[in-house]
Each structure stands twice: as C-alpha cells, then as structure tokens.
Amino acid sequence: MELVPALARWVHLLAGVMWIGLLYYFNFVQADAMKAATADGTAAGISKHVAPRALFFFRWSAVVTWLAGATLLGAYFVPAFTLSKGYAGIGVGAWLGTIMLLNVWGIIWPNQKKILGLKPATDEEKAKARRAAFLASRTNTMLSMPMLFFMATGWHHAF
Amino acid sequence: MKNPLDSLWGTVISGLVLTVILYEIVKNFLN
C-alpha cells in the first residue's frame, strides 16, 4: 500500500465521519433541541457553548475531508470530475461532496455567524439567516445520502 | 406545496429518491 493514498484515505474517512456526523447532529438533534430550549429559556447554553464549537469542527472537517479526498483521487481527479467512463460513480460522489462544501462555507457559516451574534445583524436579518442556514443544512443532509452511496460504491464500480 | 426539507422524514425520503435517480443516470448513461 502506498503511503500517501493510505494516509489520504485515513484522513478522508475520519474527517468525513466528523463532518457528516456533526451535520446529522445539527439536523437530527440540535434543530429540535433549540426549539425546546427556546421555549423554556435555556437556548443560550446551546447557542453560546455548543453550537460555536460544533460549527468550528463542522466547517474545518469539511475542508479537510475535501482536500484529503482530492489527494486520494490523485491522477483520477479530472476523470472523476468530468464523469469519464468508469469514473462517473466516484465522480458523482465527488461533485456532491464539493457542492456540500460550498454550501457549508458559502451559505451555512456566513448565516450562522449572524444567528449566533458573531456578526452584527438586525432581528429581520437574523430570521432570514436562520431560514437560509436551515434550508442549506437540510439540503446537505439530503445530498449526503447519495454522496455516501457513491463514495462507498463508486470507485471503479461497474453499475 | 410544503417544502419536504422542513421535515426530517421529507429530507430522508428526498435523499433516497435522489440516490435512486442518480444511480439510474450513472448506470444507464454514464457507464
């Protein structure tokens, strides 16, 4: 086994588990927990102590996952992203992961900064940011399902 | 029409449907 692809695979899997694990935490746990906590006045604990830490590991594990994945693709990076014959499966996985990374840094994180008060915003801007971040996060949860399928089965897999 | 992404079940079902659609596209047109 070559050292660089082996290391890239190891990092890609661990960072990927952290990224998607935290994505599922936000969608399956925190979203409903925030509603309940807001109702009984304890939401500050989550938004002050939990969410910023979870978002830190979430957004950076997304970057590490993508970079390690690109390293792992190596010479097959272009054939995968151009969906060439024999590489379309892993290519679809790679494209879905890339769209998800762009969602994290382009929509989720900029809006979360307003929601958590890390960036000044009016109440109206916060409400808009909440909806945009929520939908982008739910979109990523939806995209993660085919992404994981194609990542797990796409490498040289004849469909 | 309600956005399916507003509910967790809607999100999971949308993910499953998208997986099947992409699988069929890759299987029939890209391989």
N, CA and C atoms of all chains as a GROMACS GRO file, in nm:
protein
  570
    1MET      N    1   0.084  -0.120   0.000
    1MET     CA    2   0.000   0.000   0.000
    1MET      C    3   0.088   0.126   0.000
    2GLU      N    4   0.059   0.215  -0.092
    2GLU     CA    5   0.134   0.341  -0.099
    2GLU      C    6   0.102   0.428   0.022
    3LEU      N    7   0.202   0.499   0.072
    3LEU     CA    8   0.184   0.577   0.196
    3LEU      C    9   0.088   0.695   0.178
    4VAL      N   10   0.106   0.774   0.071
    4VAL     CA   11   0.024   0.895   0.056
    4VAL      C   12  -0.124   0.862   0.037
    5PRO      N   13  -0.160   0.770  -0.056
    5PRO     CA   14  -0.304   0.736  -0.067
    5PRO      C   15  -0.360   0.674   0.060
    6ALA      N   16  -0.277   0.594   0.131
    6ALA     CA   17  -0.324   0.532   0.255
    6ALA      C   18  -0.354   0.638   0.360
    7LEU      N   19  -0.262   0.734   0.374
    7LEU     CA   20  -0.283   0.844   0.470
    7LEU      C   21  -0.403   0.929   0.429
    8ALA      N   22  -0.412   0.959   0.298
    8ALA     CA   23  -0.523   1.040   0.247
    8ALA      C   24  -0.656   0.971   0.275
    9ARG      N   25  -0.660   0.839   0.256
    9ARG     CA   26  -0.784   0.764   0.280
    9ARG      C   27  -0.823   0.770   0.428
   10TRP      N   28  -0.723   0.752   0.514
   10TRP     CA   29  -0.745   0.754   0.659
   10TRP      C   30  -0.800   0.890   0.703
   11VAL      N   31  -0.733   0.998   0.658
   11VAL     CA   32  -0.776   1.134   0.694
   11VAL      C   33  -0.915   1.162   0.634
   12HIS      N   34  -0.935   1.121   0.507
   12HIS     CA   35  -1.063   1.144   0.438
   12HIS      C   36  -1.179   1.078   0.516
   13LEU      N   37  -1.158   0.955   0.560
   13LEU     CA   38  -1.264   0.884   0.633
   13LEU      C   39  -1.291   0.947   0.769
   14LEU      N   40  -1.184   0.975   0.846
   14LEU     CA   41  -1.204   1.030   0.981
   14LEU      C   42  -1.267   1.170   0.975
   15ALA      N   43  -1.214   1.256   0.888
   15ALA     CA   44  -1.269   1.391   0.876
   15ALA      C   45  -1.411   1.384   0.821
   16GLY      N   46  -1.435   1.292   0.729
   16GLY     CA   47  -1.568   1.276   0.670
   16GLY      C   48  -1.670   1.232   0.774
   17VAL      N   49  -1.631   1.140   0.861
   17VAL     CA   50  -1.722   1.096   0.968
   17VAL      C   51  -1.754   1.213   1.060
   18MET      N   52  -1.650   1.295   1.092
   18MET     CA   53  -1.673   1.410   1.179
   18MET      C   54  -1.768   1.510   1.112
   19TRP      N   55  -1.743   1.539   0.983
   19TRP     CA   56  -1.826   1.636   0.909
   19TRP      C   57  -1.972   1.591   0.902
   20ILE      N   58  -1.994   1.470   0.851
   20ILE     CA   59  -2.132   1.425   0.833
   20ILE      C   60  -2.197   1.393   0.968
   21GLY      N   61  -2.116   1.346   1.064
   21GLY     CA   62  -2.169   1.322   1.199
   21GLY      C   63  -2.222   1.451   1.260
   22LEU      N   64  -2.145   1.560   1.246
   22LEU     CA   65  -2.192   1.688   1.301
   22LEU      C   66  -2.310   1.743   1.221
   23LEU      N   67  -2.310   1.719   1.088
   23LEU     CA   68  -2.426   1.759   1.006
   23LEU      C   69  -2.553   1.691   1.056
   24TYR      N   70  -2.544   1.561   1.084
   24TYR     CA   71  -2.660   1.487   1.134
   24TYR      C   72  -2.697   1.532   1.276
   25TYR      N   73  -2.594   1.566   1.356
   25TYR     CA   74  -2.622   1.620   1.490
   25TYR      C   75  -2.706   1.748   1.478
   26PHE      N   76  -2.664   1.840   1.389
   26PHE     CA   77  -2.738   1.965   1.372
   26PHE      C   78  -2.882   1.938   1.330
   27ASN      N   79  -2.899   1.845   1.234
   27ASN     CA   80  -3.032   1.824   1.175
   27ASN      C   81  -3.122   1.733   1.257
   28PHE      N   82  -3.065   1.628   1.315
   28PHE     CA   83  -3.149   1.531   1.386
   28PHE      C   84  -3.161   1.564   1.535
   29VAL      N   85  -3.066   1.642   1.591
   29VAL     CA   86  -3.067   1.668   1.735
   29VAL      C   87  -3.085   1.817   1.768
   30GLN      N   88  -2.990   1.899   1.719
   30GLN     CA   89  -2.986   2.037   1.767
   30GLN      C   90  -3.106   2.122   1.723
   31ALA      N   91  -3.154   2.100   1.599
   31ALA     CA   92  -3.264   2.184   1.549
   31ALA      C   93  -3.386   2.174   1.641
   32ASP      N   94  -3.427   2.052   1.676
   32ASP     CA   95  -3.542   2.035   1.765
   32ASP      C   96  -3.508   2.074   1.909
   33ALA      N   97  -3.382   2.048   1.950
   33ALA     CA   98  -3.340   2.084   2.086
   33ALA      C   99  -3.347   2.235   2.105
   34MET      N  100  -3.309   2.311   2.000
   34MET     CA  101  -3.312   2.457   2.009
   34MET      C  102  -3.454   2.509   2.027
   35LYS      N  103  -3.548   2.444   1.954
   35LYS     CA  104  -3.689   2.485   1.967
   35LYS      C  105  -3.736   2.465   2.110
   36ALA      N  106  -3.707   2.346   2.166
   36ALA     CA  107  -3.749   2.314   2.303
   36ALA      C  108  -3.678   2.406   2.403
   37ALA      N  109  -3.548   2.432   2.379
   37ALA     CA  110  -3.470   2.515   2.472
   37ALA      C  111  -3.516   2.660   2.466
   38THR      N  112  -3.554   2.707   2.346
   38THR     CA  113  -3.605   2.844   2.333
   38THR      C  114  -3.735   2.858   2.413
   39ALA      N  115  -3.818   2.754   2.407
   39ALA     CA  116  -3.947   2.757   2.478
   39ALA      C  117  -3.928   2.764   2.629
   40ASP      N  118  -3.825   2.698   2.685
   40ASP     CA  119  -3.808   2.705   2.831
   40ASP      C  120  -3.692   2.797   2.875
   41GLY      N  121  -3.646   2.879   2.779
   41GLY     CA  122  -3.548   2.982   2.815
   41GLY      C  123  -3.406   2.934   2.838
   42THR      N  124  -3.369   2.818   2.785
   42THR     CA  125  -3.234   2.766   2.807
   42THR      C  126  -3.152   2.759   2.678
   43ALA      N  127  -3.201   2.825   2.570
   43ALA     CA  128  -3.133   2.816   2.440
   43ALA      C  129  -2.993   2.875   2.441
   44ALA      N  130  -2.970   2.974   2.531
   44ALA     CA  131  -2.839   3.040   2.534
   44ALA      C  132  -2.726   2.941   2.558
   45GLY      N  133  -2.752   2.839   2.638
   45GLY     CA  134  -2.650   2.738   2.666
   45GLY      C  135  -2.602   2.670   2.540
   46ILE      N  136  -2.698   2.638   2.452
   46ILE     CA  137  -2.663   2.571   2.326
   46ILE      C  138  -2.596   2.670   2.231
   47SER      N  139  -2.659   2.788   2.214
   47SER     CA  140  -2.605   2.881   2.113
   47SER      C  141  -2.471   2.942   2.157
   48LYS      N  142  -2.447   2.949   2.288
   48LYS     CA  143  -2.321   3.008   2.335
   48LYS      C  144  -2.210   2.903   2.348
   49HIS      N  145  -2.243   2.786   2.401
   49HIS     CA  146  -2.136   2.691   2.433
   49HIS      C  147  -2.125   2.572   2.337
   50VAL      N  148  -2.236   2.527   2.281
   50VAL     CA  149  -2.232   2.406   2.198
   50VAL      C  150  -2.216   2.439   2.049
   51ALA      N  151  -2.308   2.522   1.998
   51ALA     CA  152  -2.311   2.548   1.853
   51ALA      C  153  -2.179   2.602   1.797
   52PRO      N  154  -2.114   2.702   1.862
   52PRO     CA  155  -1.989   2.753   1.804
   52PRO      C  156  -1.881   2.646   1.794
   53ARG      N  157  -1.871   2.561   1.897
   53ARG     CA  158  -1.770   2.454   1.893
   53ARG      C  159  -1.804   2.351   1.784
   54ALA      N  160  -1.931   2.313   1.779
   54ALA     CA  161  -1.973   2.215   1.677
   54ALA      C  162  -1.950   2.272   1.537
   55LEU      N  163  -1.981   2.401   1.518
   55LEU     CA  164  -1.962   2.464   1.386
   55LEU      C  165  -1.815   2.474   1.348
   56PHE      N  166  -1.728   2.495   1.447
   56PHE     CA  167  -1.583   2.502   1.420
   56PHE      C  168  -1.536   2.370   1.360
   57PHE      N  169  -1.564   2.258   1.429
   57PHE     CA  170  -1.521   2.127   1.379
   57PHE      C  171  -1.594   2.089   1.251
   58PHE      N  172  -1.720   2.132   1.239
   58PHE     CA  173  -1.802   2.104   1.120
   58PHE      C  174  -1.740   2.166   0.996
   59ARG      N  175  -1.713   2.297   1.000
   59ARG     CA  176  -1.667   2.363   0.876
   59ARG      C  177  -1.525   2.325   0.840
   60TRP      N  178  -1.437   2.304   0.941
   60TRP     CA  179  -1.299   2.269   0.909
   60TRP      C  180  -1.285   2.123   0.871
   61SER      N  181  -1.366   2.035   0.931
   61SER     CA  182  -1.359   1.894   0.888
   61SER      C  183  -1.409   1.881   0.745
   62ALA      N  184  -1.499   1.971   0.702
   62ALA     CA  185  -1.545   1.970   0.563
   62ALA      C  186  -1.428   2.000   0.468
   63VAL      N  187  -1.347   2.098   0.503
   63VAL     CA  188  -1.231   2.134   0.421
   63VAL      C  189  -1.130   2.019   0.417
   64VAL      N  190  -1.101   1.963   0.536
   64VAL     CA  191  -1.003   1.854   0.543
   64VAL      C  192  -1.053   1.733   0.464
   65THR      N  193  -1.182   1.703   0.474
   65THR     CA  194  -1.239   1.590   0.400
   65THR      C  195  -1.219   1.609   0.250
   66TRP      N  196  -1.250   1.730   0.201
   66TRP     CA  197  -1.240   1.757   0.057
   66TRP      C  198  -1.095   1.748   0.011
   67LEU      N  199  -1.002   1.810   0.087
   67LEU     CA  200  -0.861   1.809   0.046
   67LEU      C  201  -0.805   1.667   0.046
   68ALA      N  202  -0.838   1.589   0.149
   68ALA     CA  203  -0.790   1.450   0.155
   68ALA      C  204  -0.852   1.368   0.043
   69GLY      N  205  -0.978   1.396   0.010
   69GLY     CA  206  -1.046   1.326  -0.099
   69GLY      C  207  -0.981   1.357  -0.233
   70ALA      N  208  -0.946   1.485  -0.253
   70ALA     CA  209  -0.880   1.526  -0.378
   70ALA      C  210  -0.743   1.459  -0.388
   71THR      N  211  -0.672   1.450  -0.275
   71THR     CA  212  -0.541   1.383  -0.273
   71THR      C  213  -0.557   1.235  -0.306
   72LEU      N  214  -0.660   1.176  -0.249
   72LEU     CA  215  -0.686   1.034  -0.272
   72LEU      C  216  -0.721   1.006  -0.419
   73LEU      N  217  -0.794   1.098  -0.482
   73LEU     CA  218  -0.825   1.081  -0.624
   73LEU      C  219  -0.698   1.089  -0.708
   74GLY      N  220  -0.607   1.178  -0.670
   74GLY     CA  221  -0.477   1.189  -0.738
   74GLY      C  222  -0.494   1.208  -0.888
   75ALA      N  223  -0.436   1.117  -0.964
   75ALA     CA  224  -0.439   1.128  -1.111
   75ALA      C  225  -0.581   1.110  -1.166
   76TYR      N  226  -0.673   1.058  -1.082
   76TYR     CA  227  -0.811   1.035  -1.128
   76TYR      C  228  -0.903   1.153  -1.098
   77PHE      N  229  -0.843   1.264  -1.047
   77PHE     CA  230  -0.922   1.382  -1.012
   77PHE      C  231  -1.002   1.433  -1.133
   78VAL      N  232  -0.933   1.453  -1.245
   78VAL     CA  233  -1.000   1.506  -1.366
   78VAL      C  234  -1.099   1.404  -1.424
   79PRO      N  235  -1.058   1.276  -1.443
   79PRO     CA  236  -1.158   1.179  -1.492
   79PRO      C  237  -1.282   1.170  -1.404
   80ALA      N  238  -1.264   1.184  -1.270
   80ALA     CA  239  -1.380   1.176  -1.180
   80ALA      C  240  -1.470   1.298  -1.200
   81PHE      N  241  -1.410   1.418  -1.197
   81PHE     CA  242  -1.493   1.539  -1.206
   81PHE      C  243  -1.551   1.562  -1.345
   82THR      N  244  -1.492   1.500  -1.448
   82THR     CA  245  -1.551   1.511  -1.582
   82THR      C  246  -1.643   1.392  -1.610
   83LEU      N  247  -1.666   1.309  -1.508
   83LEU     CA  248  -1.756   1.193  -1.515
   83LEU      C  249  -1.718   1.100  -1.632
   84SER      N  250  -1.587   1.079  -1.649
   84SER     CA  251  -1.539   0.992  -1.757
   84SER      C  252  -1.583   0.848  -1.735
   85LYS      N  253  -1.583   0.773  -1.843
   85LYS     CA  254  -1.625   0.632  -1.838
   85LYS      C  255  -1.545   0.556  -1.731
   86GLY      N  256  -1.617   0.486  -1.644
   86GLY     CA  257  -1.551   0.411  -1.537
   86GLY      C  258  -1.531   0.492  -1.409
   87TYR      N  259  -1.542   0.625  -1.420
   87TYR     CA  260  -1.520   0.711  -1.303
   87TYR      C  261  -1.643   0.794  -1.268
   88ALA      N  262  -1.755   0.771  -1.338
   88ALA     CA  263  -1.874   0.852  -1.317
   88ALA      C  264  -1.929   0.832  -1.175
   89GLY      N  265  -1.922   0.709  -1.122
   89GLY     CA  266  -1.975   0.682  -0.989
   89GLY      C  267  -1.905   0.765  -0.882
   90ILE      N  268  -1.772   0.751  -0.876
   90ILE     CA  269  -1.697   0.828  -0.777
   90ILE      C  270  -1.705   0.978  -0.809
   91GLY      N  271  -1.718   1.009  -0.939
   91GLY     CA  272  -1.730   1.149  -0.981
   91GLY      C  273  -1.856   1.214  -0.928
   92VAL      N  274  -1.968   1.142  -0.934
   92VAL     CA  275  -2.094   1.195  -0.878
   92VAL      C  276  -2.077   1.218  -0.728
   93GLY      N  277  -2.013   1.122  -0.659
   93GLY     CA  278  -1.986   1.140  -0.516
   93GLY      C  279  -1.901   1.262  -0.490
   94ALA      N  280  -1.797   1.280  -0.572
   94ALA     CA  281  -1.706   1.394  -0.555
   94ALA      C  282  -1.777   1.526  -0.581
   95TRP      N  283  -1.863   1.529  -0.684
   95TRP     CA  284  -1.939   1.652  -0.712
   95TRP      C  285  -2.035   1.685  -0.598
   96LEU      N  286  -2.104   1.582  -0.546
   96LEU     CA  287  -2.198   1.606  -0.435
   96LEU      C  288  -2.124   1.660  -0.313
   97GLY      N  289  -2.007   1.599  -0.283
   97GLY     CA  290  -1.926   1.646  -0.170
   97GLY      C  291  -1.880   1.790  -0.190
   98THR      N  292  -1.846   1.824  -0.314
   98THR     CA  293  -1.800   1.959  -0.344
   98THR      C  294  -1.913   2.061  -0.327
   99ILE      N  295  -2.031   2.026  -0.376
   99ILE     CA  296  -2.148   2.115  -0.359
   99ILE      C  297  -2.176   2.135  -0.210
  100MET      N  298  -2.163   2.024  -0.133
  100MET     CA  299  -2.188   2.033   0.011
  100MET      C  300  -2.086   2.124   0.080
  101LEU      N  301  -1.959   2.114   0.038
  101LEU     CA  302  -1.855   2.201   0.096
  101LEU      C  303  -1.886   2.348   0.067
  102LEU      N  304  -1.928   2.375  -0.057
  102LEU     CA  305  -1.962   2.513  -0.095
  102LEU      C  306  -2.082   2.563  -0.016
  103ASN      N  307  -2.178   2.474   0.010
  103ASN     CA  308  -2.293   2.509   0.093
  103ASN      C  309  -2.249   2.547   0.234
  104VAL      N  310  -2.154   2.470   0.290
  104VAL     CA  311  -2.106   2.496   0.427
  104VAL      C  312  -2.043   2.634   0.435
  105TRP      N  313  -1.949   2.662   0.345
  105TRP     CA  314  -1.873   2.788   0.355
  105TRP      C  315  -1.944   2.906   0.290
  106GLY      N  316  -2.031   2.881   0.192
  106GLY     CA  317  -2.096   2.990   0.120
  106GLY      C  318  -2.229   3.031   0.178
  107ILE      N  319  -2.301   2.936   0.242
  107ILE     CA  320  -2.435   2.968   0.294
  107ILE      C  321  -2.446   2.945   0.445
  108ILE      N  322  -2.412   2.822   0.490
  108ILE     CA  323  -2.436   2.788   0.631
  108ILE      C  324  -2.354   2.875   0.726
  109TRP      N  325  -2.223   2.879   0.707
  109TRP     CA  326  -2.137   2.950   0.802
  109TRP      C  327  -2.162   3.102   0.801
  110PRO      N  328  -2.171   3.170   0.685
  110PRO     CA  329  -2.199   3.314   0.688
  110PRO      C  330  -2.330   3.347   0.760
  111ASN      N  331  -2.432   3.262   0.742
  111ASN     CA  332  -2.561   3.286   0.808
  111ASN      C  333  -2.556   3.252   0.956
  112GLN      N  334  -2.482   3.145   0.992
  112GLN     CA  335  -2.469   3.109   1.134
  112GLN      C  336  -2.398   3.219   1.212
  113LYS      N  337  -2.305   3.290   1.147
  113LYS     CA  338  -2.236   3.399   1.216
  113LYS      C  339  -2.335   3.507   1.259
  114LYS      N  340  -2.436   3.533   1.174
  114LYS     CA  341  -2.540   3.632   1.210
  114LYS      C  342  -2.629   3.576   1.321
  115ILE      N  343  -2.668   3.448   1.307
  115ILE     CA  344  -2.759   3.386   1.405
  115ILE      C  345  -2.697   3.384   1.544
  116LEU      N  346  -2.568   3.350   1.551
  116LEU     CA  347  -2.501   3.335   1.681
  116LEU      C  348  -2.447   3.468   1.735
  117GLY      N  349  -2.466   3.576   1.658
  117GLY     CA  350  -2.421   3.706   1.707
  117GLY      C  351  -2.273   3.731   1.687
  118LEU      N  352  -2.206   3.649   1.606
  118LEU     CA  353  -2.063   3.671   1.578
  118LEU      C  354  -2.046   3.783   1.475
  119LYS      N  355  -2.157   3.815   1.405
  119LYS     CA  356  -2.157   3.923   1.307
  119LYS      C  357  -2.285   4.004   1.334
  120PRO      N  358  -2.276   4.138   1.340
  120PRO     CA  359  -2.396   4.217   1.371
  120PRO      C  360  -2.508   4.196   1.268
  121ALA      N  361  -2.632   4.182   1.319
  121ALA     CA  362  -2.747   4.164   1.229
  121ALA      C  363  -2.874   4.208   1.302
  122THR      N  364  -2.969   4.265   1.225
  122THR     CA  365  -3.098   4.302   1.284
  122THR      C  366  -3.180   4.175   1.306
  123ASP      N  367  -3.291   4.188   1.380
  123ASP     CA  368  -3.377   4.072   1.404
  123ASP      C  369  -3.429   4.014   1.273
  124GLU      N  370  -3.462   4.106   1.179
  124GLU     CA  371  -3.514   4.060   1.049
  124GLU      C  372  -3.406   3.983   0.972
  125GLU      N  373  -3.284   4.036   0.975
  125GLU     CA  374  -3.171   3.968   0.908
  125GLU      C  375  -3.144   3.832   0.972
  126LYS      N  376  -3.157   3.828   1.105
  126LYS     CA  377  -3.136   3.701   1.176
  126LYS      C  378  -3.240   3.597   1.136
  127ALA      N  379  -3.366   3.642   1.123
  127ALA     CA  380  -3.474   3.549   1.084
  127ALA      C  381  -3.448   3.494   0.944
  128LYS      N  382  -3.405   3.582   0.852
  128LYS     CA  383  -3.373   3.538   0.716
  128LYS      C  384  -3.255   3.442   0.718
  129ALA      N  385  -3.153   3.476   0.798
  129ALA     CA  386  -3.032   3.393   0.808
  129ALA      C  387  -3.066   3.254   0.862
  130ARG      N  388  -3.158   3.252   0.959
  130ARG     CA  389  -3.199   3.124   1.021
  130ARG      C  390  -3.261   3.031   0.916
  131ARG      N  391  -3.348   3.089   0.833
  131ARG     CA  392  -3.416   3.009   0.729
  131ARG      C  393  -3.315   2.962   0.623
  132ALA      N  394  -3.226   3.051   0.581
  132ALA     CA  395  -3.128   3.016   0.478
  132ALA      C  396  -3.034   2.907   0.528
  133ALA      N  397  -2.985   2.922   0.652
  133ALA     CA  398  -2.893   2.823   0.709
  133ALA      C  399  -2.964   2.689   0.727
  134PHE      N  400  -3.090   2.695   0.771
  134PHE     CA  401  -3.168   2.573   0.793
  134PHE      C  402  -3.185   2.495   0.661
  135LEU      N  403  -3.227   2.568   0.556
  135LEU     CA  404  -3.251   2.500   0.428
  135LEU      C  405  -3.121   2.448   0.366
  136ALA      N  406  -3.012   2.522   0.380
  136ALA     CA  407  -2.883   2.475   0.326
  136ALA      C  408  -2.837   2.351   0.402
  137SER      N  409  -2.860   2.350   0.533
  137SER     CA  410  -2.821   2.236   0.615
  137SER      C  411  -2.906   2.113   0.581
  138ARG      N  412  -3.037   2.135   0.562
  138ARG     CA  413  -3.125   2.024   0.523
  138ARG      C  414  -3.091   1.974   0.383
  139THR      N  415  -3.053   2.067   0.292
  139THR     CA  416  -3.012   2.028   0.157
  139THR      C  417  -2.888   1.938   0.165
  140ASN      N  418  -2.793   1.979   0.250
  140ASN     CA  419  -2.674   1.896   0.266
  140ASN      C  420  -2.705   1.759   0.325
  141THR      N  421  -2.801   1.753   0.417
  141THR     CA  422  -2.841   1.623   0.474
  141THR      C  423  -2.898   1.534   0.363
  142MET      N  424  -2.981   1.594   0.277
  142MET     CA  425  -3.038   1.520   0.164
  142MET      C  426  -2.926   1.474   0.069
  143LEU      N  427  -2.834   1.566   0.034
  143LEU     CA  428  -2.726   1.533  -0.060
  143LEU      C  429  -2.630   1.430  -0.003
  144SER      N  430  -2.618   1.427   0.132
  144SER     CA  431  -2.523   1.333   0.193
  144SER      C  432  -2.561   1.188   0.163
  145MET      N  433  -2.689   1.164   0.141
  145MET     CA  434  -2.733   1.024   0.122
  145MET      C  435  -2.681   0.966  -0.010
  146PRO      N  436  -2.708   1.031  -0.127
  146PRO     CA  437  -2.642   0.981  -0.249
  146PRO      C  438  -2.490   0.997  -0.243
  147MET      N  439  -2.440   1.103  -0.179
  147MET     CA  440  -2.295   1.123  -0.172
  147MET      C  441  -2.228   1.002  -0.106
  148LEU      N  442  -2.280   0.960   0.010
  148LEU     CA  443  -2.220   0.846   0.081
  148LEU      C  444  -2.232   0.718  -0.001
  149PHE      N  445  -2.346   0.701  -0.068
  149PHE     CA  446  -2.366   0.582  -0.152
  149PHE      C  447  -2.261   0.576  -0.263
  150PHE      N  448  -2.242   0.689  -0.333
  150PHE     CA  449  -2.147   0.690  -0.445
  150PHE      C  450  -2.002   0.685  -0.396
  151MET      N  451  -1.974   0.745  -0.282
  151MET     CA  452  -1.839   0.736  -0.226
  151MET      C  453  -1.806   0.592  -0.191
  152ALA      N  454  -1.902   0.520  -0.135
  152ALA     CA  455  -1.877   0.385  -0.089
  152ALA      C  456  -1.874   0.283  -0.202
  153THR      N  457  -1.947   0.311  -0.309
  153THR     CA  458  -1.958   0.210  -0.415
  153THR      C  459  -1.900   0.257  -0.549
  154GLY      N  460  -1.862   0.384  -0.558
  154GLY     CA  461  -1.831   0.441  -0.689
  154GLY      C  462  -1.693   0.412  -0.744
  155TRP      N  463  -1.596   0.381  -0.659
  155TRP     CA  464  -1.459   0.366  -0.704
  155TRP      C  465  -1.442   0.241  -0.792
  156HIS      N  466  -1.427   0.262  -0.922
  156HIS     CA  467  -1.412   0.152  -1.019
  156HIS      C  468  -1.530   0.056  -1.018
  157HIS      N  469  -1.643   0.102  -0.969
  157HIS     CA  470  -1.757   0.012  -0.960
  157HIS      C  471  -1.837   0.017  -1.090
  158ALA      N  472  -1.859  -0.099  -1.147
  158ALA     CA  473  -1.940  -0.106  -1.269
  158ALA      C  474  -2.086  -0.114  -1.229
  159PHE      N  475  -2.161  -0.010  -1.262
  159PHE     CA  476  -2.304  -0.009  -1.226
  159PHE      C  477  -2.386  -0.096  -1.320
  160MET      N  478  -4.738   2.412  -0.199
  160MET     CA  479  -4.683   2.282  -0.160
  160MET      C  480  -4.578   2.300  -0.051
  161LYS      N  481  -4.584   2.213   0.048
  161LYS     CA  482  -4.491   2.222   0.160
  161LYS      C  483  -4.352   2.177   0.117
  162ASN      N  484  -4.249   2.245   0.166
  162ASN     CA  485  -4.111   2.206   0.135
  162ASN      C  486  -4.077   2.076   0.209
  163PRO      N  487  -4.042   1.968   0.136
  163PRO     CA  488  -4.013   1.842   0.205
  163PRO      C  489  -3.894   1.852   0.302
  164LEU      N  490  -3.806   1.951   0.279
  164LEU     CA  491  -3.689   1.965   0.366
  164LEU      C  492  -3.725   2.023   0.503
  165ASP      N  493  -3.850   2.069   0.520
  165ASP     CA  494  -3.892   2.118   0.651
  165ASP      C  495  -3.910   2.005   0.752
  166SER      N  496  -3.927   1.883   0.703
  166SER     CA  497  -3.939   1.771   0.797
  166SER      C  498  -3.824   1.673   0.777
  167LEU      N  499  -3.787   1.605   0.884
  167LEU     CA  500  -3.676   1.509   0.874
  167LEU      C  501  -3.710   1.393   0.782
  168TRP      N  502  -3.834   1.345   0.793
  168TRP     CA  503  -3.875   1.234   0.706
  168TRP      C  504  -3.872   1.277   0.560
  169GLY      N  505  -3.919   1.399   0.533
  169GLY     CA  506  -3.916   1.453   0.397
  169GLY      C  507  -3.774   1.459   0.344
  170THR      N  508  -3.681   1.497   0.431
  170THR     CA  509  -3.540   1.508   0.393
  170THR      C  510  -3.483   1.370   0.360
  171VAL      N  511  -3.512   1.272   0.447
  171VAL     CA  512  -3.459   1.137   0.427
  171VAL      C  513  -3.517   1.076   0.299
  172ILE      N  514  -3.647   1.093   0.277
  172ILE     CA  515  -3.711   1.037   0.157
  172ILE      C  516  -3.656   1.107   0.032
  173SER      N  517  -3.637   1.240   0.039
  173SER     CA  518  -3.578   1.312  -0.075
  173SER      C  519  -3.438   1.260  -0.106
  174GLY      N  520  -3.359   1.233  -0.001
  174GLY     CA  521  -3.224   1.179  -0.019
  174GLY      C  522  -3.227   1.043  -0.085
  175LEU      N  523  -3.322   0.960  -0.043
  175LEU     CA  524  -3.336   0.826  -0.100
  175LEU      C  525  -3.376   0.833  -0.248
  176VAL      N  526  -3.474   0.919  -0.278
  176VAL     CA  527  -3.521   0.935  -0.416
  176VAL      C  528  -3.407   0.987  -0.505
  177LEU      N  529  -3.332   1.085  -0.455
  177LEU     CA  530  -3.219   1.140  -0.531
  177LEU      C  531  -3.112   1.034  -0.556
  178THR      N  532  -3.090   0.948  -0.457
  178THR     CA  533  -2.992   0.839  -0.472
  178THR      C  534  -3.034   0.747  -0.587
  179VAL      N  535  -3.161   0.710  -0.589
  179VAL     CA  536  -3.211   0.619  -0.694
  179VAL      C  537  -3.200   0.685  -0.831
  180ILE      N  538  -3.238   0.812  -0.840
  180ILE     CA  539  -3.232   0.884  -0.969
  180ILE      C  540  -3.088   0.891  -1.020
  181LEU      N  541  -2.996   0.932  -0.932
  181LEU     CA  542  -2.855   0.943  -0.974
  181LEU      C  543  -2.796   0.807  -1.010
  182TYR      N  544  -2.834   0.704  -0.934
  182TYR     CA  545  -2.788   0.568  -0.963
  182TYR      C  546  -2.831   0.526  -1.104
  183GLU      N  547  -2.957   0.552  -1.137
  183GLU     CA  548  -3.008   0.515  -1.270
  183GLU      C  549  -2.938   0.594  -1.379
  184ILE      N  550  -2.912   0.722  -1.355
  184ILE     CA  551  -2.842   0.805  -1.455
  184ILE      C  552  -2.701   0.751  -1.479
  185VAL      N  553  -2.629   0.723  -1.370
  185VAL     CA  554  -2.491   0.672  -1.384
  185VAL      C  555  -2.493   0.536  -1.454
  186LYS      N  556  -2.584   0.450  -1.412
  186LYS     CA  557  -2.591   0.314  -1.467
  186LYS      C  558  -2.626   0.315  -1.616
  187ASN      N  559  -2.720   0.399  -1.655
  187ASN     CA  560  -2.771   0.393  -1.793
  187ASN      C  561  -2.703   0.488  -1.890
  188PHE      N  562  -2.650   0.598  -1.841
  188PHE     CA  563  -2.597   0.699  -1.935
  188PHE      C  564  -2.449   0.730  -1.920
  189LEU      N  565  -2.390   0.697  -1.806
  189LEU     CA  566  -2.251   0.741  -1.785
  189LEU      C  567  -2.152   0.626  -1.774
  190ASN      N  568  -2.197   0.503  -1.793
  190ASN     CA  569  -2.103   0.391  -1.784
  190ASN      C  570  -2.096   0.310  -1.912
   0.00000   0.00000   0.00000
